[in-house]
């Protein structure tokens, strides 16, 4: 079984909060710094999927954090403008 990084708290939650506190868009270097300094556990993929299901949403893939953040932040902050 493939193992994956399961961030605690989820990266998406950390990035949302960081952008709210900054009151402007995060830069790529800021997103990468948050990812690199965040805590995670390595778990089997099915455990990470069960965690996401219990939480009610999936996290951003840490290997593609910048690209995924660019897509998801549009949906998250669309109602703020």
N, CA, C and O atoms as a CHARMM CRD file, in Angstrom:
* protein
*
  324
    1    1 UNK  N      0.84200  -1.18700   0.00000 PROA 1      0.00000
    2    1 UNK  CA     0.00000   0.00000   0.00000 PROA 1      0.00000
    3    1 UNK  C      0.88200   1.24400   0.00000 PROA 1      0.00000
    4    1 UNK  O      1.87800   1.31900   0.72000 PROA 1      0.00000
    5    2 UNK  N      0.50300   2.19800  -0.80500 PROA 2      0.00000
    6    2 UNK  CA     1.22500   3.46500  -0.90400 PROA 2      0.00000
    7    2 UNK  C      1.05200   4.27100   0.39000 PROA 2      0.00000
    8    2 UNK  O     -0.03100   4.29800   0.97500 PROA 2      0.00000
    9    3 UNK  N      2.12800   4.92100   0.82400 PROA 3      0.00000
   10    3 UNK  CA     2.06000   5.79000   1.99600 PROA 3      0.00000
   11    3 UNK  C      2.08800   7.24300   1.54100 PROA 3      0.00000
   12    3 UNK  O      2.74200   7.59100   0.55700 PROA 3      0.00000
   13    4 UNK  N      1.36000   8.09000   2.27900 PROA 4      0.00000
   14    4 UNK  CA     1.25500   9.51000   1.93400 PROA 4      0.00000
   15    4 UNK  C      1.43900  10.36200   3.17900 PROA 4      0.00000
   16    4 UNK  O      1.31300   9.87800   4.30400 PROA 4      0.00000
   17    5 UNK  N      1.73800  11.64000   2.96200 PROA 5      0.00000
   18    5 UNK  CA     1.83900  12.59700   4.06200 PROA 5      0.00000
   19    5 UNK  C      0.43100  13.08700   4.38700 PROA 5      0.00000
   20    5 UNK  O     -0.31100  13.51100   3.50100 PROA 5      0.00000
   21    6 UNK  N      0.07500  13.02300   5.66600 PROA 6      0.00000
   22    6 UNK  CA    -1.21500  13.50600   6.13900 PROA 6      0.00000
   23    6 UNK  C     -0.93100  14.66600   7.09400 PROA 6      0.00000
   24    6 UNK  O     -0.50600  14.45900   8.23100 PROA 6      0.00000
   25    7 UNK  N     -1.17300  15.89000   6.61400 PROA 7      0.00000
   26    7 UNK  CA    -0.82900  17.08800   7.38500 PROA 7      0.00000
   27    7 UNK  C     -1.83400  17.33500   8.50300 PROA 7      0.00000
   28    7 UNK  O     -3.03500  17.11900   8.34300 PROA 7      0.00000
   29    8 UNK  N     -1.31000  17.79500   9.64200 PROA 8      0.00000
   30    8 UNK  CA    -2.12000  18.05100  10.82900 PROA 8      0.00000
   31    8 UNK  C     -1.76400  19.44600  11.35300 PROA 8      0.00000
   32    8 UNK  O     -0.66500  19.62800  11.87700 PROA 8      0.00000
   33    9 UNK  N     -2.65400  20.43300  11.23000 PROA 9      0.00000
   34    9 UNK  CA    -3.92800  20.41200  10.51800 PROA 9      0.00000
   35    9 UNK  C     -3.70800  20.34400   8.99900 PROA 9      0.00000
   36    9 UNK  O     -2.58300  20.50000   8.52600 PROA 9      0.00000
   37   10 UNK  N     -4.77700  20.11400   8.24700 PROA 10     0.00000
   38   10 UNK  CA    -4.65000  20.00200   6.79000 PROA 10     0.00000
   39   10 UNK  C     -4.00700  21.25700   6.17700 PROA 10     0.00000
   40   10 UNK  O     -4.23200  22.37400   6.64200 PROA 10     0.00000
   41   11 UNK  N     -3.21200  21.04800   5.13500 PROA 11     0.00000
   42   11 UNK  CA    -2.56000  22.16700   4.45400 PROA 11     0.00000
   43   11 UNK  C     -3.56700  23.20400   3.98000 PROA 11     0.00000
   44   11 UNK  O     -3.33000  24.40500   4.10400 PROA 11     0.00000
   45   12 UNK  N     -4.67800  22.74900   3.44300 PROA 12     0.00000
   46   12 UNK  CA    -5.66400  23.69600   2.92500 PROA 12     0.00000
   47   12 UNK  C     -6.15100  24.61800   4.03500 PROA 12     0.00000
   48   12 UNK  O     -6.34400  25.80900   3.79000 PROA 12     0.00000
   49   13 UNK  N     -6.35300  24.11500   5.22700 PROA 13     0.00000
   50   13 UNK  CA    -6.78900  24.94800   6.35100 PROA 13     0.00000
   51   13 UNK  C     -5.70100  25.93900   6.74300 PROA 13     0.00000
   52   13 UNK  O     -5.99200  27.09600   7.04400 PROA 13     0.00000
   53   14 UNK  N     -4.46100  25.49400   6.74000 PROA 14     0.00000
   54   14 UNK  CA    -3.34200  26.37800   7.07200 PROA 14     0.00000
   55   14 UNK  C     -3.20500  27.50900   6.05400 PROA 14     0.00000
   56   14 UNK  O     -2.96400  28.66100   6.41700 PROA 14     0.00000
   57   15 UNK  N     -3.36200  27.17000   4.79000 PROA 15     0.00000
   58   15 UNK  CA    -3.22500  28.17700   3.73300 PROA 15     0.00000
   59   15 UNK  C     -4.38200  29.17200   3.75500 PROA 15     0.00000
   60   15 UNK  O     -4.17800  30.36900   3.55100 PROA 15     0.00000
   61   16 UNK  N     -5.57800  28.68700   3.99800 PROA 16     0.00000
   62   16 UNK  CA    -6.73500  29.58900   4.10500 PROA 16     0.00000
   63   16 UNK  C     -6.49000  30.59500   5.22900 PROA 16     0.00000
   64   16 UNK  O     -6.65200  31.80100   5.04300 PROA 16     0.00000
   65   17 UNK  N     -6.10300  30.09200   6.37700 PROA 17     0.00000
   66   17 UNK  CA    -5.88200  30.96500   7.54100 PROA 17     0.00000
   67   17 UNK  C     -4.75700  31.95700   7.27400 PROA 17     0.00000
   68   17 UNK  O     -4.87100  33.13100   7.62800 PROA 17     0.00000
   69   18 UNK  N     -3.68400  31.50300   6.66100 PROA 18     0.00000
   70   18 UNK  CA    -2.55700  32.39500   6.37400 PROA 18     0.00000
   71   18 UNK  C     -2.97800  33.50600   5.42000 PROA 18     0.00000
   72   18 UNK  O     -2.57200  34.65500   5.59100 PROA 18     0.00000
   73   19 UNK  N     -3.78100  33.17600   4.42800 PROA 19     0.00000
   74   19 UNK  CA    -4.22400  34.19100   3.47600 PROA 19     0.00000
   75   19 UNK  C     -5.20900  35.16100   4.13200 PROA 19     0.00000
   76   19 UNK  O     -5.19300  36.35500   3.83500 PROA 19     0.00000
   77   20 UNK  N     -6.05400  34.65700   5.01100 PROA 20     0.00000
   78   20 UNK  CA    -6.96800  35.54100   5.74700 PROA 20     0.00000
   79   20 UNK  C     -6.18500  36.51500   6.62900 PROA 20     0.00000
   80   20 UNK  O     -6.50500  37.70200   6.68400 PROA 20     0.00000
   81   21 UNK  N     -5.17100  36.01800   7.30900 PROA 21     0.00000
   82   21 UNK  CA    -4.36300  36.88100   8.17100 PROA 21     0.00000
   83   21 UNK  C     -3.56400  37.90600   7.37500 PROA 21     0.00000
   84   21 UNK  O     -3.40900  39.05000   7.80400 PROA 21     0.00000
   85   22 UNK  N     -3.06500  37.49800   6.23000 PROA 22     0.00000
   86   22 UNK  CA    -2.27900  38.39700   5.38400 PROA 22     0.00000
   87   22 UNK  C     -3.17100  39.43100   4.70600 PROA 22     0.00000
   88   22 UNK  O     -2.72500  40.53200   4.38200 PROA 22     0.00000
   89   23 UNK  N     -4.42200  39.07100   4.49800 PROA 23     0.00000
   90   23 UNK  CA    -5.40300  39.91700   3.80800 PROA 23     0.00000
   91   23 UNK  C     -5.01900  40.19000   2.36500 PROA 23     0.00000
   92   23 UNK  O     -5.40000  41.21300   1.79600 PROA 23     0.00000
   93   24 UNK  N     -4.27000  39.27900   1.77900 PROA 24     0.00000
   94   24 UNK  CA    -3.94200  39.31500   0.35600 PROA 24     0.00000
   95   24 UNK  C     -3.46700  37.92200  -0.04100 PROA 24     0.00000
   96   24 UNK  O     -3.25600  37.05000   0.80200 PROA 24     0.00000
   97   25 UNK  N     -3.30500  37.73900  -1.35300 PROA 25     0.00000
   98   25 UNK  CA    -2.90400  36.41700  -1.84100 PROA 25     0.00000
   99   25 UNK  C     -1.50700  36.03500  -1.35200 PROA 25     0.00000
  100   25 UNK  O     -0.60300  36.86800  -1.27400 PROA 25     0.00000
  101   26 UNK  N     -1.36200  34.75700  -1.02900 PROA 26     0.00000
  102   26 UNK  CA    -0.05100  34.23200  -0.67200 PROA 26     0.00000
  103   26 UNK  C      0.80800  34.09700  -1.91900 PROA 26     0.00000
  104   26 UNK  O      0.30000  33.81000  -3.00300 PROA 26     0.00000
  105   27 UNK  N      2.09100  34.30000  -1.76600 PROA 27     0.00000
  106   27 UNK  CA     3.02300  34.07600  -2.86500 PROA 27     0.00000
  107   27 UNK  C      3.39900  32.59600  -2.90200 PROA 27     0.00000
  108   27 UNK  O      3.12900  31.85500  -1.95700 PROA 27     0.00000
  109   28 UNK  N      4.01000  32.18500  -3.97600 PROA 28     0.00000
  110   28 UNK  CA     4.44200  30.79400  -4.08100 PROA 28     0.00000
  111   28 UNK  C      5.43600  30.46000  -2.96900 PROA 28     0.00000
  112   28 UNK  O      5.35000  29.38800  -2.37000 PROA 28     0.00000
  113   29 UNK  N      6.36000  31.34700  -2.69300 PROA 29     0.00000
  114   29 UNK  CA     7.34300  31.06200  -1.63800 PROA 29     0.00000
  115   29 UNK  C      6.67700  30.97500  -0.26600 PROA 29     0.00000
  116   29 UNK  O      7.11200  30.18300   0.57100 PROA 29     0.00000
  117   30 UNK  N      5.63900  31.76300  -0.01400 PROA 30     0.00000
  118   30 UNK  CA     4.91700  31.68200   1.25600 PROA 30     0.00000
  119   30 UNK  C      4.18100  30.35300   1.39100 PROA 30     0.00000
  120   30 UNK  O      4.18200  29.74100   2.45900 PROA 30     0.00000
  121   31 UNK  N      3.55300  29.91100   0.30400 PROA 31     0.00000
  122   31 UNK  CA     2.84200  28.62600   0.31500 PROA 31     0.00000
  123   31 UNK  C      3.82400  27.48800   0.57400 PROA 31     0.00000
  124   31 UNK  O      3.55400  26.60500   1.38700 PROA 31     0.00000
  125   32 UNK  N      4.95700  27.50900  -0.11400 PROA 32     0.00000
  126   32 UNK  CA     5.95300  26.45500   0.07300 PROA 32     0.00000
  127   32 UNK  C      6.53700  26.47900   1.47800 PROA 32     0.00000
  128   32 UNK  O      6.80100  25.42400   2.05400 PROA 32     0.00000
  129   33 UNK  N      6.74300  27.67000   2.03700 PROA 33     0.00000
  130   33 UNK  CA     7.27300  27.78200   3.39100 PROA 33     0.00000
  131   33 UNK  C      6.28300  27.19700   4.40600 PROA 33     0.00000
  132   33 UNK  O      6.68700  26.50300   5.33900 PROA 33     0.00000
  133   34 UNK  N      4.99400  27.47600   4.22200 PROA 34     0.00000
  134   34 UNK  CA     3.96900  26.91700   5.11000 PROA 34     0.00000
  135   34 UNK  C      3.97900  25.39700   5.02100 PROA 34     0.00000
  136   34 UNK  O      3.95400  24.71100   6.04300 PROA 34     0.00000
  137   35 UNK  N      4.01400  24.87500   3.81000 PROA 35     0.00000
  138   35 UNK  CA     4.05000  23.41200   3.62300 PROA 35     0.00000
  139   35 UNK  C      5.27800  22.81200   4.29100 PROA 35     0.00000
  140   35 UNK  O      5.17700  21.81600   5.00700 PROA 35     0.00000
  141   36 UNK  N      6.43000  23.41300   4.05800 PROA 36     0.00000
  142   36 UNK  CA     7.68700  22.86300   4.56700 PROA 36     0.00000
  143   36 UNK  C      7.81100  22.94100   6.08600 PROA 36     0.00000
  144   36 UNK  O      8.55700  22.16700   6.68700 PROA 36     0.00000
  145   37 UNK  N      7.09100  23.86100   6.70800 PROA 37     0.00000
  146   37 UNK  CA     7.19600  24.01800   8.16200 PROA 37     0.00000
  147   37 UNK  C      6.02400  23.38600   8.90900 PROA 37     0.00000
  148   37 UNK  O      5.93700  23.49700  10.13100 PROA 37     0.00000
  149   38 UNK  N      5.12600  22.72600   8.18700 PROA 38     0.00000
  150   38 UNK  CA     3.93600  22.14000   8.81100 PROA 38     0.00000
  151   38 UNK  C      4.16500  20.69400   9.22800 PROA 38     0.00000
  152   38 UNK  O      4.98700  19.98500   8.64700 PROA 38     0.00000
  153   39 UNK  N      3.42400  20.27200  10.24400 PROA 39     0.00000
  154   39 UNK  CA     3.54200  18.91200  10.77200 PROA 39     0.00000
  155   39 UNK  C      2.69800  17.93300   9.96600 PROA 39     0.00000
  156   39 UNK  O      1.60400  18.26000   9.50700 PROA 39     0.00000
  157   40 UNK  N      3.22800  16.73100   9.80500 PROA 40     0.00000
  158   40 UNK  CA     2.48400  15.67500   9.12000 PROA 40     0.00000
  159   40 UNK  C      2.90700  14.32400   9.66600 PROA 40     0.00000
  160   40 UNK  O      3.94800  14.18100  10.30700 PROA 40     0.00000
  161   41 UNK  N      2.06900  13.34500   9.39300 PROA 41     0.00000
  162   41 UNK  CA     2.40800  11.95400   9.67100 PROA 41     0.00000
  163   41 UNK  C      2.35200  11.20600   8.34900 PROA 41     0.00000
  164   41 UNK  O      1.59000  11.57100   7.45300 PROA 41     0.00000
  165   42 UNK  N      3.14400  10.18000   8.23100 PROA 42     0.00000
  166   42 UNK  CA     3.11200   9.33000   7.03800 PROA 42     0.00000
  167   42 UNK  C      2.22200   8.13900   7.36200 PROA 42     0.00000
  168   42 UNK  O      2.47400   7.38700   8.30300 PROA 42     0.00000
  169   43 UNK  N      1.17800   7.98800   6.56200 PROA 43     0.00000
  170   43 UNK  CA     0.19000   6.93700   6.80200 PROA 43     0.00000
  171   43 UNK  C     -0.13000   6.22900   5.49300 PROA 43     0.00000
  172   43 UNK  O      0.12000   6.77400   4.41700 PROA 43     0.00000
  173   44 UNK  N     -0.68300   5.01700   5.57400 PROA 44     0.00000
  174   44 UNK  CA    -1.14900   4.36400   4.35400 PROA 44     0.00000
  175   44 UNK  C     -2.22200   5.22800   3.68500 PROA 44     0.00000
  176   44 UNK  O     -2.98900   5.91700   4.35800 PROA 44     0.00000
  177   45 UNK  N     -2.26200   5.17900   2.37100 PROA 45     0.00000
  178   45 UNK  CA    -3.19400   6.01000   1.60700 PROA 45     0.00000
  179   45 UNK  C     -4.64900   5.81800   2.04000 PROA 45     0.00000
  180   45 UNK  O     -5.41600   6.78000   2.07200 PROA 45     0.00000
  181   46 UNK  N     -5.03200   4.58600   2.37000 PROA 46     0.00000
  182   46 UNK  CA    -6.41900   4.35500   2.77800 PROA 46     0.00000
  183   46 UNK  C     -6.73900   5.02600   4.11300 PROA 46     0.00000
  184   46 UNK  O     -7.87700   5.43800   4.33700 PROA 46     0.00000
  185   47 UNK  N     -5.75700   5.14000   4.99600 PROA 47     0.00000
  186   47 UNK  CA    -5.95800   5.83000   6.26700 PROA 47     0.00000
  187   47 UNK  C     -6.15100   7.32900   6.01400 PROA 47     0.00000
  188   47 UNK  O     -7.02500   7.95400   6.61400 PROA 47     0.00000
  189   48 UNK  N     -5.34300   7.89500   5.13300 PROA 48     0.00000
  190   48 UNK  CA    -5.48000   9.31400   4.78900 PROA 48     0.00000
  191   48 UNK  C     -6.83500   9.58000   4.14500 PROA 48     0.00000
  192   48 UNK  O     -7.45000  10.61500   4.40300 PROA 48     0.00000
  193   49 UNK  N     -7.30300   8.66500   3.31600 PROA 49     0.00000
  194   49 UNK  CA    -8.61100   8.82100   2.67300 PROA 49     0.00000
  195   49 UNK  C     -9.72800   8.75900   3.71200 PROA 49     0.00000
  196   49 UNK  O    -10.68700   9.52700   3.63100 PROA 49     0.00000
  197   50 UNK  N     -9.61700   7.86700   4.67200 PROA 50     0.00000
  198   50 UNK  CA   -10.61900   7.75900   5.74000 PROA 50     0.00000
  199   50 UNK  C    -10.62100   9.02100   6.60100 PROA 50     0.00000
  200   50 UNK  O    -11.68000   9.49300   7.01400 PROA 50     0.00000
  201   51 UNK  N     -9.44300   9.56100   6.87000 PROA 51     0.00000
  202   51 UNK  CA    -9.34300  10.79800   7.64500 PROA 51     0.00000
  203   51 UNK  C    -10.04200  11.93900   6.90800 PROA 51     0.00000
  204   51 UNK  O    -10.79800  12.70200   7.50900 PROA 51     0.00000
  205   52 UNK  N     -9.78800  12.05000   5.61300 PROA 52     0.00000
  206   52 UNK  CA   -10.41700  13.10200   4.80400 PROA 52     0.00000
  207   52 UNK  C    -11.93200  12.92700   4.77900 PROA 52     0.00000
  208   52 UNK  O    -12.67500  13.90600   4.85200 PROA 52     0.00000
  209   53 UNK  N    -12.38200  11.69500   4.67700 PROA 53     0.00000
  210   53 UNK  CA   -13.82600  11.43600   4.65700 PROA 53     0.00000
  211   53 UNK  C    -14.45900  11.85100   5.98800 PROA 53     0.00000
  212   53 UNK  O    -15.52100  12.47300   5.99900 PROA 53     0.00000
  213   54 UNK  N    -13.82200  11.51700   7.09100 PROA 54     0.00000
  214   54 UNK  CA   -14.32900  11.91400   8.41100 PROA 54     0.00000
  215   54 UNK  C    -14.32400  13.43100   8.58300 PROA 54     0.00000
  216   54 UNK  O    -15.21200  13.99700   9.22100 PROA 54     0.00000
  217   55 UNK  N    -13.32600  14.07300   8.01500 PROA 55     0.00000
  218   55 UNK  CA   -13.18100  15.52600   8.12000 PROA 55     0.00000
  219   55 UNK  C    -14.20600  16.23700   7.23900 PROA 55     0.00000
  220   55 UNK  O    -14.65200  17.34100   7.55300 PROA 55     0.00000
  221   56 UNK  N    -14.57000  15.59600   6.14400 PROA 56     0.00000
  222   56 UNK  CA   -15.55500  16.17300   5.23500 PROA 56     0.00000
  223   56 UNK  C    -14.96400  16.83600   4.00300 PROA 56     0.00000
  224   56 UNK  O    -15.70300  17.37800   3.18200 PROA 56     0.00000
  225   57 UNK  N    -13.65700  16.80300   3.86000 PROA 57     0.00000
  226   57 UNK  CA   -13.01700  17.36200   2.66800 PROA 57     0.00000
  227   57 UNK  C    -11.61200  16.78900   2.52600 PROA 57     0.00000
  228   57 UNK  O    -11.00400  16.35100   3.50200 PROA 57     0.00000
  229   58 UNK  N    -11.10900  16.80000   1.30100 PROA 58     0.00000
  230   58 UNK  CA    -9.75700  16.32900   1.02100 PROA 58     0.00000
  231   58 UNK  C     -8.76900  17.47200   1.19900 PROA 58     0.00000
  232   58 UNK  O     -9.11800  18.64400   1.05600 PROA 58     0.00000
  233   59 UNK  N     -7.55200  17.11800   1.50800 PROA 59     0.00000
  234   59 UNK  CA    -6.50100  18.12000   1.63700 PROA 59     0.00000
  235   59 UNK  C     -5.83500  18.31900   0.27800 PROA 59     0.00000
  236   59 UNK  O     -6.06500  17.55600  -0.66000 PROA 59     0.00000
  237   60 UNK  N     -5.01900  19.34200   0.19300 PROA 60     0.00000
  238   60 UNK  CA    -4.21600  19.60700  -0.99700 PROA 60     0.00000
  239   60 UNK  C     -3.06800  18.60800  -1.04100 PROA 60     0.00000
  240   60 UNK  O     -2.49900  18.26500  -0.00500 PROA 60     0.00000
  241   61 UNK  N     -2.73000  18.14400  -2.23100 PROA 61     0.00000
  242   61 UNK  CA    -1.58300  17.25800  -2.42300 PROA 61     0.00000
  243   61 UNK  C     -0.31000  18.06200  -2.17800 PROA 61     0.00000
  244   61 UNK  O     -0.04500  19.03900  -2.87800 PROA 61     0.00000
  245   62 UNK  N      0.46700  17.65700  -1.19800 PROA 62     0.00000
  246   62 UNK  CA     1.66500  18.41800  -0.83300 PROA 62     0.00000
  247   62 UNK  C      2.71500  18.42900  -1.93800 PROA 62     0.00000
  248   62 UNK  O      3.56100  19.32300  -1.97400 PROA 62     0.00000
  249   63 UNK  N      2.67400  17.45700  -2.83500 PROA 63     0.00000
  250   63 UNK  CA     3.64000  17.42000  -3.93500 PROA 63     0.00000
  251   63 UNK  C      3.30900  18.46000  -5.01600 PROA 63     0.00000
  252   63 UNK  O      4.17800  18.83800  -5.80200 PROA 63     0.00000
  253   64 UNK  N      2.07100  18.91200  -5.05100 PROA 64     0.00000
  254   64 UNK  CA     1.61500  19.90700  -6.02800 PROA 64     0.00000
  255   64 UNK  C      0.91400  21.06300  -5.32200 PROA 64     0.00000
  256   64 UNK  O     -0.07100  21.60300  -5.82500 PROA 64     0.00000
  257   65 UNK  N      1.42700  21.43500  -4.15700 PROA 65     0.00000
  258   65 UNK  CA     0.73900  22.38100  -3.28200 PROA 65     0.00000
  259   65 UNK  C      0.46000  23.72200  -3.96500 PROA 65     0.00000
  260   65 UNK  O     -0.64200  24.25200  -3.83000 PROA 65     0.00000
  261   66 UNK  N      1.41200  24.27300  -4.68100 PROA 66     0.00000
  262   66 UNK  CA     1.20800  25.58200  -5.30200 PROA 66     0.00000
  263   66 UNK  C      0.12900  25.51100  -6.37300 PROA 66     0.00000
  264   66 UNK  O     -0.78000  26.34200  -6.38600 PROA 66     0.00000
  265   67 UNK  N      0.21200  24.54100  -7.26300 PROA 67     0.00000
  266   67 UNK  CA    -0.76100  24.41900  -8.34200 PROA 67     0.00000
  267   67 UNK  C     -2.16600  24.17000  -7.79600 PROA 67     0.00000
  268   67 UNK  O     -3.13000  24.78600  -8.25100 PROA 67     0.00000
  269   68 UNK  N     -2.27900  23.26900  -6.82300 PROA 68     0.00000
  270   68 UNK  CA    -3.58700  22.96800  -6.26100 PROA 68     0.00000
  271   68 UNK  C     -4.14300  24.15300  -5.47900 PROA 68     0.00000
  272   68 UNK  O     -5.34600  24.41200  -5.52500 PROA 68     0.00000
  273   69 UNK  N     -3.28900  24.87200  -4.76700 PROA 69     0.00000
  274   69 UNK  CA    -3.73600  26.04000  -4.02900 PROA 69     0.00000
  275   69 UNK  C     -4.28800  27.10100  -4.98300 PROA 69     0.00000
  276   69 UNK  O     -5.28800  27.74800  -4.67300 PROA 69     0.00000
  277   70 UNK  N     -3.65100  27.28200  -6.13100 PROA 70     0.00000
  278   70 UNK  CA    -4.12500  28.26700  -7.09600 PROA 70     0.00000
  279   70 UNK  C     -5.54200  27.94300  -7.57800 PROA 70     0.00000
  280   70 UNK  O     -6.35400  28.84500  -7.78700 PROA 70     0.00000
  281   71 UNK  N     -5.82800  26.66000  -7.75100 PROA 71     0.00000
  282   71 UNK  CA    -7.16000  26.24500  -8.20800 PROA 71     0.00000
  283   71 UNK  C     -8.19300  26.37700  -7.09100 PROA 71     0.00000
  284   71 UNK  O     -9.27700  26.91900  -7.30600 PROA 71     0.00000
  285   72 UNK  N     -7.86400  25.89000  -5.92100 PROA 72     0.00000
  286   72 UNK  CA    -8.85200  25.82100  -4.84200 PROA 72     0.00000
  287   72 UNK  C     -9.12600  27.18600  -4.21200 PROA 72     0.00000
  288   72 UNK  O    -10.24400  27.44000  -3.76400 PROA 72     0.00000
  289   73 UNK  N     -8.14100  28.05400  -4.17100 PROA 73     0.00000
  290   73 UNK  CA    -8.34100  29.35700  -3.51800 PROA 73     0.00000
  291   73 UNK  C     -9.38200  30.19400  -4.25700 PROA 73     0.00000
  292   73 UNK  O    -10.06600  31.01200  -3.64000 PROA 73     0.00000
  293   74 UNK  N     -9.50900  30.00200  -5.55400 PROA 74     0.00000
  294   74 UNK  CA   -10.51900  30.72500  -6.32400 PROA 74     0.00000
  295   74 UNK  C    -11.91300  30.37400  -5.80200 PROA 74     0.00000
  296   74 UNK  O    -12.74600  31.26000  -5.61100 PROA 74     0.00000
  297   75 UNK  N    -12.16400  29.09500  -5.57300 PROA 75     0.00000
  298   75 UNK  CA   -13.45900  28.66400  -5.05100 PROA 75     0.00000
  299   75 UNK  C    -13.66400  29.13500  -3.61500 PROA 75     0.00000
  300   75 UNK  O    -14.75900  29.55900  -3.24500 PROA 75     0.00000
  301   76 UNK  N    -12.62600  29.05900  -2.82200 PROA 76     0.00000
  302   76 UNK  CA   -12.74700  29.39200  -1.39900 PROA 76     0.00000
  303   76 UNK  C    -13.03200  30.88300  -1.20900 PROA 76     0.00000
  304   76 UNK  O    -13.88800  31.25600  -0.40700 PROA 76     0.00000
  305   77 UNK  N    -12.31800  31.72900  -1.94400 PROA 77     0.00000
  306   77 UNK  CA   -12.42900  33.16500  -1.73300 PROA 77     0.00000
  307   77 UNK  C    -13.34200  33.85400  -2.73500 PROA 77     0.00000
  308   77 UNK  O    -13.42200  35.08300  -2.74200 PROA 77     0.00000
  309   78 UNK  N    -14.02800  33.09900  -3.57700 PROA 78     0.00000
  310   78 UNK  CA   -14.89700  33.68800  -4.60500 PROA 78     0.00000
  311   78 UNK  C    -15.99400  34.56400  -3.99600 PROA 78     0.00000
  312   78 UNK  O    -16.38000  35.57000  -4.59100 PROA 78     0.00000
  313   79 UNK  N    -16.48700  34.19900  -2.84700 PROA 79     0.00000
  314   79 UNK  CA   -17.58000  34.95200  -2.22800 PROA 79     0.00000
  315   79 UNK  C    -17.10700  36.16500  -1.44100 PROA 79     0.00000
  316   79 UNK  O    -17.92600  36.93600  -0.94100 PROA 79     0.00000
  317   80 UNK  N    -15.79600  36.34200  -1.32700 PROA 80     0.00000
  318   80 UNK  CA   -15.25500  37.45400  -0.54700 PROA 80     0.00000
  319   80 UNK  C    -15.12500  38.73500  -1.36700 PROA 80     0.00000
  320   80 UNK  O    -14.88000  39.80200  -0.80500 PROA 80     0.00000
  321   81 UNK  N    -15.28300  38.64400  -2.67200 PROA 81     0.00000
  322   81 UNK  CA   -15.06700  39.82900  -3.51100 PROA 81     0.00000
  323   81 UNK  C    -16.35100  40.53200  -3.82200 PROA 81     0.00000
  324   81 UNK  O    -16.34700  41.54700  -4.51700 PROA 81     0.00000
